Amino acid sequence: MRVSDVMNTKVQTIPPTLTMQEAAVIFDRYHIDGAPVVDADNRLIGLITKSNLIKAQAKLQMDRQVQELMTAKVFTLHGNASLSELQHAEKIFRYSVFPVVDDENRPIGIINRTNLVKYLSEKSLLMAEEMQA
């Protein structure tokens, strides 16, 4: 199975100049766990997650711009990558949201931990059935 088979193609991106408060409103409106932060050319420059929002709230920094508090080093995926290859990559288990980008680093999808857990669970069940057979 490929990344493109499990990714959500409805990607809500965030401009870097929004405040954390404005980003929180978008998270609530679209029921998302994370969003790619993109520049004027729609290229990925970072990631904002619920964890970033919680930290900003705890430090009373909700009026700060997203670009000041976003995660700048982002582990991205490509749509044609195999999920079975990715499960062996250590980084895939350290993060909760994975932007899927095209060759120009533009977000085309997003995968969250729930997507991955579902895939791995289904794969485990199939392997168990094969073993029983």
C-alpha positions as CSV (number, residue, x, y, z in Angstrom):
1,M,0.0,0.0,0.0
2,R,1.2,3.5,-0.9
3,V,1.2,6.7,1.2
4,S,-1.3,8.1,-1.4
5,D,-3.7,5.3,-0.6
6,V,-4.2,6.4,3.0
7,M,-3.5,10.1,3.0
8,N,-6.2,12.7,3.4
9,T,-6.2,14.9,0.3
10,K,-8.2,17.6,2.0
11,V,-5.3,19.5,3.3
12,Q,-5.9,22.7,5.3
13,T,-2.8,24.8,5.1
14,I,-1.8,27.7,7.3
15,P,0.0,30.9,6.3
16,P,2.9,31.7,8.6
17,T,1.6,35.2,9.6
18,L,-1.6,33.9,11.3
19,T,-1.6,34.1,15.0
20,M,-1.8,31.0,17.1
21,Q,-5.3,32.0,18.1
22,E,-6.4,32.2,14.4
23,A,-4.7,28.8,13.8
24,A,-6.6,27.3,16.8
25,V,-9.9,28.5,15.2
26,I,-9.0,26.8,11.9
27,F,-8.1,23.5,13.8
28,D,-11.5,23.6,15.6
29,R,-13.5,24.5,12.4
30,Y,-11.9,21.7,10.3
31,H,-11.4,19.2,13.1
32,I,-7.7,18.7,12.3
33,D,-4.7,17.6,14.4
34,G,-2.1,19.4,12.4
35,A,-1.6,21.6,9.3
36,P,1.3,22.4,7.0
37,V,2.5,25.9,7.1
38,V,3.1,27.2,3.6
39,D,4.7,30.3,2.0
40,A,3.3,32.5,-0.7
41,D,4.1,29.8,-3.3
42,N,2.3,27.1,-1.3
43,R,5.6,25.4,-0.4
44,L,5.9,23.7,2.9
45,I,8.0,25.7,5.4
46,G,6.8,24.1,8.7
47,L,4.1,22.3,10.6
48,I,1.7,23.4,13.3
49,T,0.1,20.8,15.5
50,K,-2.3,20.6,18.4
51,S,0.8,20.2,20.6
52,N,2.1,23.5,19.4
53,L,-1.2,25.2,20.2
54,I,-1.3,23.7,23.7
55,K,2.2,24.9,24.4
56,A,1.4,28.4,23.1
57,Q,-1.8,28.5,25.3
58,A,0.2,27.3,28.4
59,K,2.7,30.0,27.8
60,L,0.1,32.7,27.0
61,Q,1.5,33.1,23.5
62,M,-1.6,32.8,21.4
63,D,-1.1,36.2,20.0
64,R,2.3,35.2,18.5
65,Q,2.6,34.4,14.8
66,V,2.6,30.7,13.7
67,Q,6.0,31.2,12.1
68,E,7.5,31.9,15.5
69,L,6.2,28.7,17.1
70,M,5.8,26.2,14.3
71,T,8.0,23.1,13.9
72,A,10.4,24.1,11.1
73,K,12.1,20.7,10.6
74,V,9.3,18.5,9.2
75,F,9.5,14.8,8.3
76,T,7.6,14.7,5.0
77,L,6.3,11.8,2.9
78,H,5.9,11.4,-0.8
79,G,2.7,9.9,-2.2
80,N,4.5,7.1,-4.1
81,A,6.4,5.8,-1.0
82,S,5.4,2.4,0.3
83,L,3.9,2.3,3.8
84,S,5.5,-1.0,4.5
85,E,8.9,0.6,3.9
86,L,8.0,3.6,6.1
87,Q,7.1,1.5,9.2
88,H,10.8,0.6,9.5
89,A,11.9,4.3,9.5
90,E,12.3,5.4,13.1
91,K,11.0,8.9,12.5
92,I,7.5,7.7,11.5
93,F,6.8,6.6,15.0
94,R,8.1,9.9,16.6
95,Y,5.6,12.3,15.0
96,S,1.8,12.5,14.9
97,V,1.2,14.3,11.6
98,F,3.0,13.8,8.3
99,P,2.6,16.2,5.4
100,V,2.6,14.5,2.0
101,V,4.4,16.7,-0.6
102,D,5.0,16.7,-4.3
103,D,8.3,17.1,-6.0
104,E,8.2,20.9,-5.5
105,N,7.5,20.5,-1.7
106,R,3.9,21.5,-2.0
107,P,1.4,19.8,0.3
108,I,-0.8,17.3,-1.5
109,G,-2.1,15.3,1.5
110,I,-1.6,14.6,5.1
111,I,-1.4,11.5,7.2
112,N,-2.0,11.4,10.9
113,R,-1.1,8.7,13.5
114,T,-4.7,7.3,13.3
115,N,-4.2,6.6,9.5
116,L,-1.0,4.8,10.3
117,V,-2.4,2.8,13.2
118,K,-5.4,1.7,11.1
119,Y,-3.0,0.6,8.3
120,L,-0.7,-1.3,10.6
121,S,-3.7,-3.0,12.4
122,E,-5.2,-4.1,9.1
123,K,-1.8,-5.5,8.0
124,S,-1.3,-7.3,11.2
125,L,-4.8,-8.9,10.9
126,L,-4.0,-10.1,7.3
127,M,-0.7,-11.5,8.4
128,A,-2.4,-13.4,11.3
129,E,-5.0,-14.9,8.9
130,E,-2.2,-16.0,6.6
131,M,-0.4,-17.6,9.4
132,Q,-3.5,-19.5,10.6
133,A,-4.2,-20.7,7.0
